[in-house]
Structure formats: C-alpha cells, structure tokens
Amino acid sequence: MCRSIKTLRPPYAEAVTEDDMRAAALQYVRKVSGFRAPAAHNQAAFDEAVARITAATEDLLDALEVRGAKS
C-alpha cells in the first residue's frame, strides 16, 4: 500500500495540494492500522491520525530546503 504514496517535494512534484497530502496520510494510516476502512468505533481515531499526519506532512514540506530547486 505505501508504495503508492508519491514523493511530494520538488523536483518530483511541483504543485502539492492538501488533497495530495491527505491521500498520502490516508495510505499511511491504512498501512499502519491494517484497516482500509475502520469500524465505526475506530473511525474517530482513524480520522484524527489522518488529520495529524496531513498536518505533519505540510509542516515537513514547508521546512525542507531542496538544493537546486527554484524559489
């Protein structure tokens, strides 16, 4: 599953959207949890994990300095 997560930094991706980051986070949470779709009693924890990983991904991409990338 995680093999389908795409690299979201230049030069591999130029315009990264929140949807791109959320899709990557969702794939990660699915892989780690072992659930494609969680049961109702796990839905809140699953959604919270996706939201936190999406935010962490955005923070990471904002902080990265890619050498040779155009500003």
C-alpha positions, 0 to 999 in steps of 0.5 A: 500500500505505501508504495503508492504514496508519491514523493511530494517535494520538488523536483518530483512534484511541483504543485502539492495540494492538501488533497495530495497530502491527505491521500498520502496520510490516508495510505499511511494510516491504512498501512499502519492500522491494517484497516482500509476502512475502520469500524465505526468505533475506530473511525474517530481515531482513524480520522484524527491520525489522518488529520495529524499526519496531513498536518505533519506532512505540510509542516515537513514540506514547508521546512525542507530546503531542496538544493537546486530547486527554484524559489 
